[in-house]
């Protein structure tokens, strides 16, 4: 659908997929930074360093999920016609 009207870039990605990857990638990196701040705030309380609570674990899961998402975005093709896979 979009691959007929969009030109291929020098790396094999069509311009539409490249734009979508950049937008989603920026959002994913911002979410990962917020997850990192959440890990810091969950583990370093005013009373000291804490481990093993539910908020600590959920913050680490959110950080791991966001970092995985950032990694998967690097190979994302939304139209299925890009030469890079």
N, C-alpha and C positions, 0 to 999 in steps of 0.2 A: 504494500500500500504506500508507504512513505519512501521505500527504497528507489522507486522509479524516478521520483522528482528530486531526490537528494543526491548530491555528488559524493563520491568516495574521497575520504581524506587520505593523506599520505600514509597513514598507518593501517588502512583497511577498514576503518569505521565510517559508516555514513554519517552525515552531519547531524541528522536527527538523533541517532543513537548517542553520538558524542555529546550533544547538548543535554539529553536526558541523563546520561551518566554523570555529567558535571553537576547538574542540579541535585540529583539524588546523592551523589558523593559528598557534596558540601553539606547537605542536611545530615547525612550519616556521620560525618566527621564532627559536626556540632553536637549531635546526640551522643557520640562517644566521649566528647569532652565533658558534657554535662554528666554522663555516667561516671566518669573519673572523679569529678567533683563530688558526686553522690557517694562514691566509695570512700573518699577522704572524710566527708562529713559523717558518714555512718561509723567509721572506725575510730576517728579521733574526736571524742566528746570532751566536754569541759572537765569531766572527772578523770580523763585519761584514755588510754588505748583500750579498745574493747574488741573481742573476737567471739564468734560463735552464736551471735544473736540472729534472729530472722532478718532484721533490716540489713545487717552486715552481709548475710548470704545473698539476699535479693539484689543488693547493690553490686556484688561481684558477678552475679548471673547477668544482670543488665549490661555491665561493662563487657563481659565476654560476648554476649549476643551482638552488641553494637560493633565491637572490633571484628567479629566474624562477618557482619553485614558490610562493613567497609571493605574487607578483603574480597567479598563476592561481587561487589559493585565493579571492580576492576575488569571483570570479564563479561559484563552484562551487554547483551544485544537485544533490543526491543523489537526489531523487525524481522530477525532471522535471516537476513540477506547479507550481513557483513562478512567480509572475508576472514576476519580475525575471530577465533573461537576460544 
